[in-house]
């Protein structure tokens, strides 16, 4: 439904000097496209859903940043029933420097058959790659956790498990 927690640290975070290059996760919402993109925590396993992740960079160094964001959405089971676990999607987004704030957003689209009944915690990671290599990251890292979601089975017998 809404972001429960999130953080975005940059290489400058270690110096504890705000205003040079600061990062912030600004949102993580679960949307139901079958219900006019309403924010929700309750979904059905035969419907797609979207997860919209938003973050920003601020500070004096934003005009000189570049590279690529590599964002990944993960799902973990909370009730011992659900089987929708692990990575649900990854995207690479170019970073183009400019005046602050630099605002970024990505929508993960999760479509059947991926949604499975159960209760889940969704977590997104935000990594920065100077080279677009999805395993070559610098010291910029962020995460966002959404409040738990429940996916109900369209076959009521499955929810009785």
N, C-alpha and C positions, 0 to 999 in steps of 0.2 A: 504494500500500500504506500508507505512512505519510507524515507531513509531512517534507519534506526541509529546507525553510526557511520562515520566516514572520516577519512583523513587523506591529505596529499602532501607529502614532503618532497622538497627539492634539495639539490646539493647544498644550497645555502642555509637550509633549516638547521644544520649542525652548528652554525655560527651564532644562532639566536639573535640575528640582526634583521628585524622586520623591514620590509620596504625594498629589498633588493630583488628577490624572486620568491614569492609566496604562492602556495597552492591551496586550493580549497575544493572539496567535493560539495556541490550545491544541491544535488538531488538524485534520487533513485526512486522511480515510480513504476509500479506494475499497472499496466493498462489492459483493459478488455476491449479489443477492436470490435467484438460482436455486440457491445453495449455502448457504442459511440465513444470509445476510448475512455470510459470512466476509470478512475483510480479504484483499484479493488484489491482485496486479499482473498477473495473466493472465486475460484475458476472451475470450469468443467474440463474433463480430460479430452473431449472431442472438439474443443475450441482452441484457437491460437491465442497467445498473449504476447504483449510487448513489455520490455523493460527499458525504460528511458533513463540513461545515466548522464548526469551533467556535472561539469567541473570547470575550474578557471585558474588562470595564472594572473597574478598582479605583481606590481613592483617595477622598479627602474629598468630591470634587465629584460622585460618582455619584448622590446624591439629586436633583440639579437638572438632569441631562441629559434630553434628549428628542429628538424628531425621528424620523428613519428611517434604517435601514441600507439601502444598495443593494449587494447582493452579486451578482457575476457570475462564472461559471465559463468559462474559456477552455481550448482545446486547441491545442497546437502539435505539428506533425509532427517527429519526430526521425530517421526513417530514409529520408526521401525517397519513401516509398511511400504512406503514409496520406493520406487526404483529409478526415479529421475535424479541421478547423482552424477557428479563430475562436471566437466565443462559442457556448456550449452551453446557456446559460440565465441568467436574471436574476431576482432576487426583491427585493421591498421588504418590510422587517421593521420594525415600530414599535419605538421605544426608549422605555421607561418607566423613569424614574429610581427609585432605591431604594438601600438599603444595599448596600455592596460585599460580595462581587463581583457585578457584573451579568453574568450568563452568557448567551451567545447561541449558537444552533446553527441551521444550515439544511442540509437535504438536497436536493441537486440530483439529479433522476431523469433518466437518459439512456436512452432507449428506442430500439429499432430503428425506422427504418433509420439512425439517427444513428451508432451504433458502426460503424466501418470498420476493416478489418485494417490493422495497422501498429504502430509504436512511438510513443508520445505522452508529452508532458509536459503535465500538467494544472496550471493556475494559477487561483486564485480571487482576486478583488479585493474589498475591503471599503471602501466609501465611506460617508460620513455626509452626509445631506441634512437641513437644518432644515425643509424645506418639502414633502418627498416628491417633489419634482421630480427625476427621475433624471439631470438634467444640471446641477443646482445643488448643488454640494458645498461643504463647509467644509474646514478643514485637517486633518481626520481621515482617514487613509488606511491601509489595511493590505493585505497580500497573504499568500498561502500557496501553496507549491509542493509537490505530491506527488512521491514518487519515481516514475520512469517506469513506464508501464503498456504491456503488449503486448496487442493484440487480434488473435486468430487468426481466419482465415476458416473458416467451416464448410464451404466448398467448398475442398478442399486444393489445387486447381489455382490458386486466387487467391493462396495463400501462396507459390507457386513463382515468382511474378512477380519 
